[in-house]
Amino acid sequence: RYVRLLSQSQTAAESGVPIYLVVHDVNVHYKGWIAPGKSATIAKAVGKGGGGTCARQAYALVEKAGRFDVMVHLTDGYLDWPTAPKNAKRWIVALVGREGAEVKVPGARVIPVEV
């Protein structure tokens, strides 16, 4: 399901929307700006990982990447939430695959996403 969402992000990036992507579980498997031709590399990164989720390292990378109007975190919500990166004006948590679940993330707008 994440591959489908990333495919849609790739389409948005190709239409001119700048998107910085960090793929992670406990470790970061991909970080960088989405650009034409990177979809295969990103799809491989999504398939990596051994479970468990910690966003601290990913959020630290986002803080180093520049300023953002919006940061969107695609997740199943099973993690301890770090503080939002200071360089993002708004923080949105796109809760994937947990329809009906109530997840509260201090400082973020949580939106359920059906895939």
C-alpha positions as CSV (number, residue, x, y, z in Angstrom):
1,R,0.0,0.0,0.0
2,Y,2.9,2.4,0.6
3,V,4.2,1.8,-2.9
4,R,0.9,3.0,-4.3
5,L,1.0,6.2,-2.2
6,L,4.7,6.8,-3.2
7,S,3.7,6.4,-6.8
8,Q,1.2,9.1,-6.4
9,S,3.8,11.3,-4.7
10,Q,6.1,10.6,-7.7
11,T,3.4,11.8,-10.0
12,A,2.9,15.0,-7.9
13,A,6.7,15.6,-8.0
14,E,6.8,15.3,-11.8
15,S,4.1,17.9,-12.0
16,G,6.3,20.4,-10.2
17,V,5.5,19.9,-6.5
18,P,8.8,19.6,-4.6
19,I,8.7,16.5,-2.3
20,Y,11.4,15.5,0.1
21,L,11.1,11.8,1.1
22,V,12.5,9.8,4.0
23,V,11.6,6.1,4.0
24,H,12.2,4.5,7.4
25,D,11.4,2.0,10.0
26,V,13.9,1.9,12.9
27,N,16.6,2.8,10.2
28,V,16.4,5.3,7.3
29,H,16.4,3.4,4.0
30,Y,16.0,6.3,1.6
31,K,16.3,10.1,1.9
32,G,16.2,12.7,-0.9
33,W,14.1,14.8,-3.2
34,I,11.7,12.8,-5.4
35,A,12.7,13.4,-9.0
36,P,11.9,11.7,-12.3
37,G,13.6,8.3,-12.6
38,K,13.9,7.6,-8.9
39,S,10.8,5.6,-8.5
40,A,12.5,2.2,-8.7
41,T,15.1,3.2,-6.1
42,I,12.3,4.5,-3.8
43,A,10.2,1.3,-4.3
44,K,13.2,-0.9,-3.3
45,A,13.7,1.3,-0.1
46,V,10.0,0.8,0.9
47,G,10.5,-3.0,0.7
48,K,13.4,-2.9,3.1
49,G,13.3,-3.0,6.9
50,G,12.8,-5.5,9.6
51,G,9.9,-4.0,11.5
52,G,9.7,-1.6,14.4
53,T,9.4,2.1,13.9
54,C,11.2,5.1,15.3
55,A,10.9,8.4,13.5
56,R,13.6,10.4,15.4
57,Q,16.4,9.8,12.8
58,A,14.0,10.5,9.9
59,Y,12.8,13.7,11.5
60,A,16.4,14.8,12.1
61,L,17.1,14.4,8.4
62,V,14.0,16.4,7.5
63,E,15.2,19.2,9.8
64,K,18.5,19.3,7.8
65,A,16.8,19.3,4.4
66,G,15.4,22.9,4.3
67,R,12.1,24.6,5.1
68,F,8.8,23.1,4.4
69,D,5.2,24.5,4.2
70,V,3.9,21.1,5.1
71,M,5.4,17.8,6.4
72,V,3.3,14.7,5.8
73,H,4.1,11.5,7.6
74,L,2.6,8.4,6.0
75,T,2.4,5.8,8.8
76,D,0.4,3.0,10.4
77,G,0.8,5.0,13.6
78,Y,2.5,2.4,15.7
79,L,5.4,4.5,17.0
80,D,6.5,6.9,19.7
81,W,6.0,10.3,18.3
82,P,9.0,12.7,18.3
83,T,8.6,16.4,18.3
84,A,7.7,17.8,14.8
85,P,10.6,19.2,12.9
86,K,11.0,22.9,13.6
87,N,11.4,23.7,9.9
88,A,7.9,22.5,8.9
89,K,5.0,25.1,9.2
90,R,2.4,22.4,9.4
91,W,2.6,18.7,10.4
92,I,0.1,16.2,9.0
93,V,0.0,12.5,9.9
94,A,-1.6,10.4,7.2
95,L,-2.7,7.3,9.0
96,V,-2.6,4.4,6.6
97,G,-4.4,1.2,7.1
98,R,-6.0,1.9,10.5
99,E,-9.5,3.0,9.5
100,G,-11.5,3.9,12.6
101,A,-8.4,4.0,14.8
102,E,-8.0,7.0,17.0
103,V,-4.4,8.1,17.1
104,K,-3.5,11.4,18.8
105,V,-0.3,13.1,17.8
106,P,0.4,16.3,19.8
107,G,0.8,19.2,17.4
108,A,-0.2,17.3,14.3
109,R,-3.4,17.0,12.2
110,V,-4.2,13.3,11.8
111,I,-6.0,12.2,8.6
112,P,-7.1,8.6,8.0
113,V,-6.1,7.4,4.5
114,E,-7.8,4.5,2.8
115,V,-5.6,2.6,0.3
